Amino acid sequence: MQEQIDELTLMLLYLTAFEENTVLGETTLRSWKGYPFDTLNKLSNNNLLFFSNRAKSVYLTEEGIELANKLLQKYTIQK
């Protein structure tokens, strides 16, 4: 069950993400971290997202974005 919770949390983070331009002109995806910290820490440990304990949002990594898109297909959810 925990695996599905992790997958669904990653998908929700991705689906509710907003684009942010960095200082170097790159675009990143950020999402508010209103989810259980155990799940966020697990996703972070798997290099799917990263965050600071001080920030109220997380950044999705390229790996996290790719996996979120695969999970959307797995669960037949269209963005």
C-alpha positions as CSV (number, residue, x, y, z in Angstrom):
1,M,0.0,0.0,0.0
2,Q,2.9,2.4,0.8
3,E,4.2,2.1,-2.8
4,Q,0.8,3.2,-4.2
5,I,0.8,6.2,-1.7
6,D,4.3,7.2,-2.9
7,E,3.2,6.9,-6.5
8,L,0.1,8.9,-6.0
9,T,1.9,11.6,-4.1
10,L,4.4,12.0,-6.9
11,M,1.7,12.2,-9.4
12,L,-0.2,14.9,-7.3
13,L,3.0,16.8,-6.9
14,Y,3.5,16.7,-10.6
15,L,-0.1,17.6,-11.5
16,T,-0.1,20.6,-9.2
17,A,3.4,21.8,-10.0
18,F,4.1,25.3,-11.4
19,E,7.0,26.4,-13.5
20,E,9.6,28.7,-12.1
21,N,12.4,30.3,-14.0
22,T,15.8,30.0,-12.4
23,V,18.6,32.6,-12.3
24,L,20.3,30.8,-15.2
25,G,17.3,31.0,-17.4
26,E,16.2,27.4,-17.0
27,T,12.7,26.3,-16.0
28,T,12.0,24.0,-13.1
29,L,8.9,22.5,-11.7
30,R,7.9,23.3,-8.1
31,S,5.0,22.1,-6.0
32,W,3.8,22.8,-2.5
33,K,4.7,20.2,0.0
34,G,1.5,19.6,1.8
35,Y,2.0,15.8,2.0
36,P,3.3,13.5,4.7
37,F,7.0,14.1,5.3
38,D,7.8,10.4,5.4
39,T,6.6,10.1,1.8
40,L,8.4,13.3,0.7
41,N,11.6,12.1,2.3
42,K,11.3,8.7,0.6
43,L,10.8,10.4,-2.8
44,S,13.7,12.7,-2.1
45,N,15.9,9.8,-1.1
46,N,15.0,8.2,-4.5
47,N,16.1,11.4,-6.3
48,L,12.6,12.1,-7.6
49,L,12.4,15.5,-5.9
50,F,14.5,17.7,-3.6
51,F,13.6,20.3,-1.0
52,S,14.9,22.2,2.0
53,N,13.2,21.9,5.4
54,R,12.8,25.7,5.4
55,A,11.0,25.9,2.0
56,K,7.3,25.3,1.6
57,S,7.7,23.8,-1.8
58,V,9.7,21.0,-3.5
59,Y,11.5,20.8,-6.8
60,L,10.8,17.8,-9.1
61,T,13.9,16.3,-10.6
62,E,14.0,15.1,-14.3
63,E,13.8,11.5,-12.9
64,G,10.7,12.5,-10.9
65,I,9.0,14.1,-13.9
66,E,9.7,11.1,-16.1
67,L,8.4,8.7,-13.5
68,A,5.3,10.9,-12.9
69,N,4.5,10.8,-16.6
70,K,4.9,7.0,-16.6
71,L,2.7,6.7,-13.6
72,L,0.0,8.8,-15.2
73,Q,0.0,6.3,-18.1
74,K,-0.1,3.4,-15.7
75,Y,-3.1,4.8,-13.9
76,T,-4.6,6.1,-17.2
77,I,-4.7,9.7,-16.1
78,Q,-4.4,12.4,-18.7
79,K,-2.8,15.7,-17.9
